[in-house]
């Protein structure tokens, strides 16, 4: 299951940013899923970091992660059949690593569509 979760998060990241991480690691706890993504900066982001623009790259990554939130959450819920109650995300450019943390709630019914469940009420 960890491999399936890692693959899903790597695939989503690649689809949104144009380049996926070269390595990932997922840890599943009773109440949370932790995904570490290594070496995921695009060549353009790497050049910006080399020229001292770390804050701009980190801001761009926060924007990507906010945009990917729904896709990430739906993937976690589909694979684990558990509601994601919170999503936390952080990045570092040196070293190039990102952390995606999903806090888990109730078990989803087998017939529930995770994409609908992720939207939830207002």
C-alpha positions as CSV (number, residue, x, y, z in Angstrom):
1,X,0.0,0.0,0.0
2,X,2.9,2.4,0.7
3,X,4.2,1.9,-2.8
4,X,0.7,2.6,-4.3
5,X,0.4,5.8,-2.3
6,X,3.9,6.9,-3.2
7,X,3.3,6.2,-6.9
8,X,0.0,8.2,-6.8
9,X,1.6,11.2,-5.2
10,X,4.6,11.1,-7.5
11,X,2.4,10.8,-10.6
12,X,0.2,13.7,-9.5
13,X,3.2,15.9,-8.8
14,X,4.7,15.0,-12.2
15,X,1.4,15.8,-13.9
16,X,1.1,19.2,-12.3
17,X,4.7,20.3,-12.4
18,X,6.1,18.5,-15.5
19,X,8.7,16.6,-13.4
20,X,8.2,14.1,-10.7
21,X,10.5,13.4,-7.8
22,X,13.3,10.8,-8.3
23,X,12.6,9.2,-5.0
24,X,9.8,9.0,-2.5
25,X,9.1,7.4,0.9
26,X,5.7,6.9,2.5
27,X,4.9,6.1,6.1
28,X,1.4,5.1,7.2
29,X,0.3,5.6,10.8
30,X,-3.1,4.9,12.3
31,X,-4.0,8.6,12.0
32,X,-1.7,9.9,9.3
33,X,0.1,9.3,6.0
34,X,3.6,11.0,5.6
35,X,5.0,11.2,2.1
36,X,8.5,12.5,1.5
37,X,9.4,13.5,-2.1
38,X,13.1,13.9,-3.0
39,X,14.6,15.7,-6.0
40,X,11.5,17.2,-7.5
41,X,12.5,20.7,-8.5
42,X,12.2,21.4,-12.2
43,X,15.3,22.6,-14.1
44,X,13.9,26.1,-14.1
45,X,13.4,26.0,-10.3
46,X,16.9,24.7,-9.9
47,X,18.3,27.6,-11.9
48,X,16.3,30.1,-9.8
49,X,17.7,28.5,-6.6
50,X,21.2,28.8,-8.0
51,X,20.6,32.5,-8.5
52,X,19.4,33.1,-5.0
53,X,15.6,33.0,-5.7
54,X,14.8,30.3,-3.1
55,X,11.8,32.2,-1.7
56,X,10.2,32.6,-5.1
57,X,10.6,28.8,-5.7
58,X,9.1,28.0,-2.3
59,X,6.2,30.3,-3.0
60,X,5.6,28.6,-6.4
61,X,5.8,25.2,-4.7
62,X,3.2,26.3,-2.1
63,X,0.9,27.4,-5.0
64,X,1.4,24.0,-6.7
65,X,0.6,22.1,-3.5
66,X,-2.5,24.1,-2.9
67,X,-3.6,23.4,-6.5
68,X,-2.8,19.6,-6.1
69,X,-4.6,19.3,-2.7
70,X,-7.8,17.9,-4.2
71,X,-6.0,15.4,-6.4
72,X,-3.7,14.3,-3.6
73,X,-6.6,13.9,-1.2
74,X,-8.7,12.0,-3.6
75,X,-5.9,9.6,-4.3
76,X,-5.2,8.9,-0.6
77,X,-8.9,8.4,0.1
78,X,-9.3,6.1,-2.9
79,X,-6.4,3.9,-1.9
80,X,-6.9,3.8,1.9
81,X,-10.7,4.1,1.9
82,X,-10.2,6.7,4.7
83,X,-11.3,10.3,4.8
84,X,-8.5,12.9,4.7
85,X,-9.4,15.5,7.4
86,X,-6.3,17.7,6.9
87,X,-3.5,18.2,4.4
88,X,-0.2,19.8,5.4
89,X,2.7,20.4,3.0
90,X,6.2,21.9,3.3
91,X,9.2,22.2,1.0
92,X,13.0,22.7,1.2
93,X,15.1,23.6,-1.8
94,X,18.5,22.7,-0.2
95,X,18.2,19.8,0.1
96,X,15.4,19.4,-2.5
97,X,12.7,17.6,-0.4
98,X,9.0,18.1,0.1
99,X,6.7,16.6,2.7
100,X,3.0,15.9,2.2
101,X,1.1,14.9,5.4
102,X,-2.5,13.7,5.4
103,X,-4.4,13.3,8.6
104,X,-6.9,10.5,8.4
105,X,-10.5,10.4,9.7
106,X,-13.3,7.9,9.4
107,X,-13.4,4.9,7.1
108,X,-15.3,5.6,3.9
109,X,-18.1,3.4,2.8
110,X,-17.2,1.0,0.0
111,X,-19.8,2.7,-2.3
112,X,-18.6,6.2,-1.6
113,X,-16.9,8.2,-4.3
114,X,-13.7,9.6,-2.7
115,X,-13.7,12.6,-5.0
116,X,-17.2,13.6,-3.7
117,X,-16.2,12.7,-0.1
118,X,-13.1,14.9,-0.4
119,X,-15.2,17.9,-1.4
120,X,-17.3,17.5,1.7
121,X,-19.7,20.2,3.0
122,X,-18.9,23.8,2.5
